[in-house]
Amino acid sequence: MSADVMQFPELLADLAVKDIKVWVEGDRLRCNAPAGALTAEFRDQLRDRKGEIIAFLNMATAAARQQPAIIPLQSGGTRTPIYAVPGHVGAPFSFSDLSKHLGDDQPFYALQPPGFDGQSEPMDRVEDIAEYFARQIVEHQPAGPYIIAGYCSGAATAFELAKIMGQRGAQVPCLALLGPLHPTTYQELPRLLYFLARRSADSFLREMAELPTFGAHCRYFGSRLRNFGERVRALVPLVRKSKEPVTTDPVLASRARLKSTAITALRRYIPTPYSGRVCIFLPNKAWLRSGAAPHRWLRVVPHAEFFFGPGDCNDPLMLEEPDAPAIAELYRQAIQKAERLT
């Protein structure tokens, strides 16, 4: 596969962030975008590389029919492949920046959970999701070794997945948990509220500090307050039923169900001991004291190793720019340490 073609996942991820949908109908490339989202730069790329994009999308569609869970972000390279479970929204392209900074020699596959494609139903048990991923990985790569990774709430699924693979004789030299949420985060309401409040407060203070004037601070505070009010209103059930039928994009509706069932699955999950190597990557040392309770993983993996990002790392966006290079470097340090010990 050419280097140019391998750039398409990054382009498609950029389009997805802007809610720009691109698909193929016959020999034509179709696009649907919100007003103002399709910039001149995106339009030029779609026009100039139409044939290549159609070929890539057709190839990806054909591969998805065989292994719908395997999303190749970087398929070339000689290092042990990484298979990574995303957070509860299930977005495989959340690993795009990290895979890019790990380099061309690091194969990286994101794992897409059932329900994200809008054509399958989400699963509400971590064990079932992990079993599904295990089958898909072995179909894609019959023999190991495999490095299993999981981000945020996806860490629990990655943990169970590594156990399944190991029990079946596969070589898993490392389980990488990236900013992991322990299941008790969603089992204990006070802890969940603390976790959500802290994430919001940290983001608010970081963005406020970057504003130049007091007036800008006031405007920003007002906008955040309005956004908070809108989020609260969205959580309140509607008292009156609408007379007009509500039409919903089936893919977006499926992803909303996926998010809900993923949280249900995490809440139900009870980790059990795992003897393999576990590396826990946290955005910074302060994350140890967060409501995410990463230290509780030590109850089942007391031998786990912790690696910390820089103090100013943006906690909820640790895998994205500008923090992705630092997390990629932590991963390289962990792998190099393992190679020195073997």
N, C-alpha and C positions, 0 to 999 in steps of 0.2 A: 504494500500500500504506500502510495507516495506521501511525501511530507505535506504537500498541499492539501491532500484529502484529509489527512489527520488534523488539519486546522479547522475542519468543519464543526466538530463537536463544540469548540470554543465559540464559533460564530453562532451556532444554534442556541447555545446557552445564553449568549448576549441577547438574541432575539426573544428567547423565552422570558428573560427578566423584564423585557418591555411588553410582555403579553402579545408578541407578534407571532402568529401561527403560520407555518409554512408547510405545505404538503404537495403531493404530486397527483395530478389527474391525467392519466395517459402519458403524453409526452410534454405536458405543460406544468409549469411551476406555479402554484397558487399561493396567495398570501392574504392574510386578514390581520389588520392592525388597528389599534385604537387611534383616534385622531392625534396627530402630531408625533406618534411613536416611531413611524417609519422615516428616519432621517435620510438625508441625501446620501450619506455614507453607506447605510444599510441598503438603500435602493440600488446604488451602484454595484455593490458586491453581489446582490441577487441577480442583477442583469448581466454583469460581466462574467459571472461564474455559474450561470444557469445550468449548463449541461453537466458540469461537475457536481453541482449540488443535487440535481435530479439523480445522478448515478449513485451518489452517497446515500441519499434517502431511500432509494430502491434497495440498495445493498443492506442498509440498516433494517428495513422492513422485512426483508427475506431472513436475515439473521434472527430478528425478534420472533418470527414464527417458530424457529427452532429452540431458541433460548431467550425468552422474553425478559429474563431477569438480568442478563449480562449486557451491560452498556460499556463498550470499549472507549475509554478516554485516552488511552495510550496502549496500543497493542504490540508495539515493537520493544526490543530490549532484551538483555540477557539476565537481568536480575530476577529474583523470586517474585512472581506476580502478586499484586495486592488485589484483594476482593473486598470492597468497602460497602458497608451498610449505611445509608443516609439517615438523617433524623426523622422525626415522626411525620413530616410532610412528604417524605419519600422521594425528594428531588435528587436524581442521580447526578445532575450537573453541578450540585453544590460542591463536588470534589474537583471541579475543573481547574481552579487556580492552584490547588495543592498538587495535582498530578502534573501540571505544567512545570512547576518549580522542582519537582523530583527528577526531572530530566528525561531525555529521550531513551535512556537505557533502562527505565523503570516501567515495566508493564503495569497498567492500572485499570481495573474494571470496577465500575460502580454497579451495585446490585439494586435493581428496580423492583420494589415490592408489588405484589398483586394489588390492583386497584388504581395504580398510578396512571395506567394507560387508558382507563375508562372502559375497558373491555372485559375486565375480570373483577371479581369481588374481593375486597380486603379481608385479611385474616385477623382474628382477634386473640390469638395465642402466640406468644413469642416462640414457643416450641414448634408450632406449625410453620411459621414464617422461616425459621432457621432450617427446618427440614426441606422446605421448598427451595431455599437457596442452595443447600448442600447438593440436592439432585442436579440443579442447574449448573453448578460449578463443575461437578464431576463429568457431566455431559460435555461441557465446554473444554475441560482439561482433565482427562481421565486420571493422570498421575500427578502427585505433588512434586515439590513442596508448594504450599500456599501460605501467604500471609493474609490473615483475616483482620479487617479493621472495622470500626464502628464509630459513628459520630453522634454525640448528644444522646437522645433517647435510643438511637440505633445501636448504641454500645451493648445493650442487653441482648439484642438479637445476635450481634457479632460474638458475644461471649458464648451464647448457646450454640451458635454455628461452629465455633472453634472446638467446642466439646464434642459435637456430633462427628466432625471430621476426624478428630483425634481418636475417638472410640472406634472408628471404622478403619483405623490403620493409616490414615493419611498423615503426612509430615507437615506440621504447622509450627515452623520455627519461631513465630512471634504472633501474638494477638495484640493489636494496637487499638487502645480505647482513646478516642480523641474528645476531650471535653465531655466525659461521660456523665450522664444522669443516672444516679442509682434509683432502682424502682421505688424505694421508699419516698422519693421526692413527690411522687403522685399518690402515695398511699396515705400521707400525712398532710392534711389540709394546711396547718400552720406553716409547715416546711415549704409547701408549694407556694403559698402566698408570699413568704419571705423571699423565695427564689425569684419569683416573677417581679416582685417589687425591687429587689436589688438589681436585677438586670435592667429594668427601666430606669432606675436612679443612676446607675453607672453610665448608661448611654446618654441620659439627659445632662449630667454634669460634664461629661467629656465634650459633648457638642456645644454646650454653653461656653466652655473655656475657650473655644476657638473663635467665638464671635468678638468683633472688635470694640463695640460700643455698648453702653447701657441700654440705648434704645433698641439695638438689635437683640439684646437679652430679653427685653420686655416682649418684643414681637414673637420671638421664638417661644417664650414661656406661654404666650397666648395661644399660639398654634398647637403646642403640645397639649394644652388644657382642652382645646376644642376637639382634638383627636381622641383624647381620653374620654370625653363625653360621648363621642360617637361610638367608641368601642363599648362603653357601658350600655348605651341605648340598644346596641346590636345584640346584647346578651339578654335583654328583657323581652319575654314573649309578647308577640302582638296580641292586643286585646280584641281587635276587630279583624275579621277575615276579609281579605280582598275579594271583590267580585270578579276580578279579572284573573284568568289562569296565569300562573307563574311559569315562565319558560326558563329552563336552566341548561347551560351547556353540560352535556352528559359527562364529559371528561372532568370538568371542574366539580360537578356534583360527586363523581366517584372519588376525586381527591379529597373532598371535604369528608366523605365517609372514611377514607383511608386515615386521615388525621385523627378522627375520633376513635376509630378502632385500634390504631397504633397506641394511643394513650391508654385505652382499656387494656390492651395486651401488656404494656409496661407495668401498669398498676397490679395486674394479676401475677406477674412473674416473680418467682423466688429463686435467686441464683443458688447453685450448689457448688461445692469445691471443684476447682480445675487446677491440674498440676503443670500445665504447660507454661511457657514464658509469656508474661503479660507486661506490656509497657503502657503506662497511663500518661497521656500527654495533656497537660492543662494549660490554658491560655496564660496563666501567671500564678504565682504562689498564693495570692489572695483567694483564688478559686477553691483552695482547700477548705476555706471557711464559708463557702457559699452554700445555699440551700440545695445545691446539686448533690451534696454529700459524697464526693468522690472517695473519701477515706473509707467509706463503708464497704467498698469492693475488697478491702483487705480482710474482711471476714471470711471470704471464700478463696482469695488468692493473697495470702499474707506475704508471699514472695514477690509481689508486683513491684515494678520499678517506676518511679515518677520522674517525669521530665517537664520542666516549666518554661513557658514562653516569656517574653519581656513583660515588664511591669505595666506598660501602656497598651498591651494587646487588647483589642476590642473583643471582649468575651464571647458574645453570641456570633461574631463574624470571624472567628479565629482562622477559618480555612480560606477566607477571601483576602483579596488585596486590601491593605498593604501588609497584612500579617502572615499571609501564606508562606513567604520565603522563610520566615523564622520557624514556623512549624515544620516545614520541609527539612530544615537543617536539624531540628531536634530528632526527626525520624532517622536521618542519616547517622546521627550520633548513636542512636539506639542500635541500629543495624551493625555499625562498625564495632560497637562494644560486644555484640553477640559474636561477630566474626573473630574477634580477638580471643574470646573465651573458648572457641571451638577448635 
